[in-house]
Amino acid sequence: MNDAHFHLVVNHLPIVGVLVGFLVLLSGYIIKNPQVKTTALGIFIFSALAAIAAFYTGEGAEDIVENLPGVSETLIHEHEEYAELFFTMMLILGGASLLTLFFQFKKSPLVKYGFGLVLILSLSCIVISKYVGTSGGEITHIEIRNDDNVIQLDSNNGRPND
C-alpha cells in the first residue's frame, strides 16, 4: 500500500466522522442524554486522529499523482489549502472534545460551555470538509470538476495544457 492508497483509505474518516459526530451530539441535545453527547466527543476525538493520518499522507499522495495525465497542480494546491484549514480545525475540535470530556468527568459547570463550543466547531468543520473533500475528488475525478477546473488535454500526448 503506497501513500496515495493509504491517503484514499483514511481521508474519508474525518469527513464522515465529523458529520456523524455532529448528528450524534445534536441528538444528545434533543433527547437530553449525557451519554449520547459523550459518545459524540469520542467520535470527534477519533475523527481528529484520522485527520492527522489523512493530512500526513497527503504529501506522499501528491508525489504519486502529480505527474499523472489530467492532474492539475492548481487543483492539488487548492486541495492543500483547504486540507490545511480542515486539519487545523479538526485538531481544535479534537482538543475541545478532550477538554469537554475532562470537564464532564470532573463534573465541572464548564461542561455545558464545552459542549456548546464543540457543537459550533463541529458545524464549522462540516462546512470546511465539503470543500476539502470536493477539491480532493476533483484532482483525479474529471467527471466532478466544474467548468472552471476542466483541463484541456493536449491532443499530441494526452498531457494537460494548463
Buried (B, 14 or more C-beta within 10 A) or exposed (E): EEBBEBBBEBBEBBBBBBBBBBBBBBBBBEEEEEEBBBBBBEBBBBBBBBBBBBBBBBEBBBEBBEEEEBBBEEBBEBBBEBBEBBBEBBBBBBBBBBBBBBBBEEEBEBBEEBBEBBBEBBEBBBEBBEBBBBBBBBBBEBEEBEEEBEBEBEEEEEBBEB
